[in-house]
């Protein structure tokens, strides 16, 4: 006790003694103690999680400044973020699915519309209907995400190339030849490659692994259901083309791309894998 009084006298009598619990006296005479504990930052509207983030493992929300024991009791309440207008009208996503249900049979099966022109129009409308601002963070590439997409695309292409050698003597082979001839003979190769890379592949990923996957994750959580249901819906709509080969490919590829979306929380691996796999399948299929 005597030592503490001597230390206080040496430091100046007007400085005041230190208080416990990491508090110190206020600079103003008679003021309340001032905490030296750093308060957590207030919540900004941009900190709000995307639709599927509360269920995604590893996401930890920021705690508010008060009300839950994370800050001093006298901290002001953080106002709730103002409600924003939805990025798209509520009918946009159903309209994109309805457009796919109409365009795929018309372009693949009945061939009453130009194939690649229909794909361009459908891709543009699908991108508009399924786009949401939170997808910006899902499209930021990193080396790991791009490498994951490249490796999965090569693995899927090797699987389907081997499968093409197996099914050449089966009734499925004429269906595969019909789809390949339709894609290769209705437009120049350069145009088709550009549409695949910048049209069909990114729009399908934004629709299925973006909007549809996010809604199913909000509903069912982060288990196997979002992946399975997204893949089943994807295969069903692709199957409306009338080709048996396309829904089979959608089941295999959709499972891989959906799982990548769930594990990484990003659309980059599935987008890169989808575009590269489609390019390789367009350029060369064994036996065609």
Buried (B, 14 or more C-beta within 10 A) or exposed (E): EEEEEEEBEEEEEEEEEEEEEEBBBEEEEEEEEEBEEEEBEBBEEEEBEBBBBEBBEEEEEBBBBBEEEEBEEEBEEBEEEEEEEEEBEEEBBEBBBEBBEBBBBBBBEEEEBEBBEBBBBBBEBBBBBBBBEBBEEBBEBEEEBBEBBBEBBBEBBEBBBEBBEEBBEEEBBEBBBBBBEBBEEBBEEEEBBBBBBEBBBBBBBBBBBBBBBBBBBBEBBBEEEBBBBBBBBBBEBBBBBBBBBBBBBBBBBBBBBBBBBBEBBBBBBBBBBBBBBBBBBBEEBEEE
